[in-house]
Amino acid sequence: MSYIIKGDTGDWEVVIGLEVHAQVISAAKLFSGASTSFGADPNANVAFVDAAMPGMLPVINETCVEQAVRTGLGLKAKINRRSVFARKNYFYADLPQGYQISQFDQPIVGEGTIVLDMPDGSSRSVGIERLHLEQDAGKSIHDIHPTKSFIDLNRAGVALMEIVSKPDMRSPDEAGAYLKKLRSILRYLGTCDGNMEEGNMRCDANVSVRPVGSNELRTRCEIKNVNSVRFVMQAIEYEAKRHIDVYENGGKIDQETRLYDSAKGETRTMRSKEFAHDYRYFPDPDLLPLEFDEAFVDAIRVKLPELPDEKKDRFMKEYGLSSYDAGVLVAEKENADFFEKVAKLSGDGKLANNWVSNNLFSVLNAKNLTIDQSPISAENLARLIALIKNNTISGRLAKDVFEIMLESGHDPEKIVEERGMKQITDTGAIEKAVDDLLAANPDKVAQIKAGKEALIGWFVGQVMKATQGKANPAMCQELLKKKLAQ
Ligand code: MN
């Protein structure tokens, strides 16, 4: 399904590449022992090296290196056994060193791939250009005092992974799917918590447009630091339309860095684009090149968890789920684990998926709860499914039991027992209801005998009504057919 924007002069397509800054999960910063804990008092987590005190030297944190390698493996990417830290020079009040330690032409991770699962069930492959390690800067605070600004260096020196995609995306939907999939992979790996609201995952979007059918790459604009998936998608849509307007009115696009104003729903100029040469990159003389051997990489590789794509394939094979259903379940590992527990305990993957994905998820969404806060445990949901499977209750009554479970938290057997909701499988009781109905409706019986078989369904419905939904529908159907054949 392609995304085409109709202009006055013809059809246009959008070309999107994303750069994501993902905060590495690590107790200490990239080059110092200071804590990375969120919400500490301002400037409480600052080592001398983070404050760029003269003579302080950076020391690489091995955990951060392992996390970058782990992420590279999760992105099916090339791991570079030798990489180099470089200084990216610029002046900013919250960057006391006067440069950021980053990686330039020799990053720790090279090319990889992310597979996107689109809502229509199709999949798309997006290339990863590189992943490099770098330090975060501090934070300037302008809203405490009317005339003064404050600096908090707690974040200065925290390890970031900058993950750069190839310009492979062609719609806001694909950009959204990419961010969700990347976040899912990072969370499965345990290398970044993916929390965009707290700024632990930040996205810059590079956007350009071109006439449909063309392969050129026109001038792009970079939209900086958008902090939600929805805003990234909105910003791209706005920016693409802006480019088309400019081109169709005979203008040209200047390469620049822009900001997205989510309140106004538009992007605006932040600064003209700086180029790599503006930063005067050079290898950091305080740090040796980063080198490790294959054994270091292998030790991380053997401990990789099952990732979303593999889990999805397994769910399709083991539980007979569709690609779409499996994709929904594996997006969050906690959801996948909950489903799998229900499926294993109940012995029915398809019913487990129906109850988890349809019934439970819609309740959780409506109440804004995560799966960990589910009022119904995986064990109890599996027991409800078992009651359906052994014909104790019908699927219809199970929905009522489910509602009561939500309210009370009780186990399903107890609810069924206490409220007398057991399905009637006693042939005698159903037979009596069937006989009564047939006797009361001779006209309908005659119509069925004359060939209007669809009316059998009406009789089943009436039996269910007469037994308050407790009759076994399959048994009703069978009995009715037998009686009508007499
Ligand atoms: Mn960066």
Residues whose N, C-alpha, C, O or C-beta is under 5 A from the ligand:
A	BS01	MN	E162
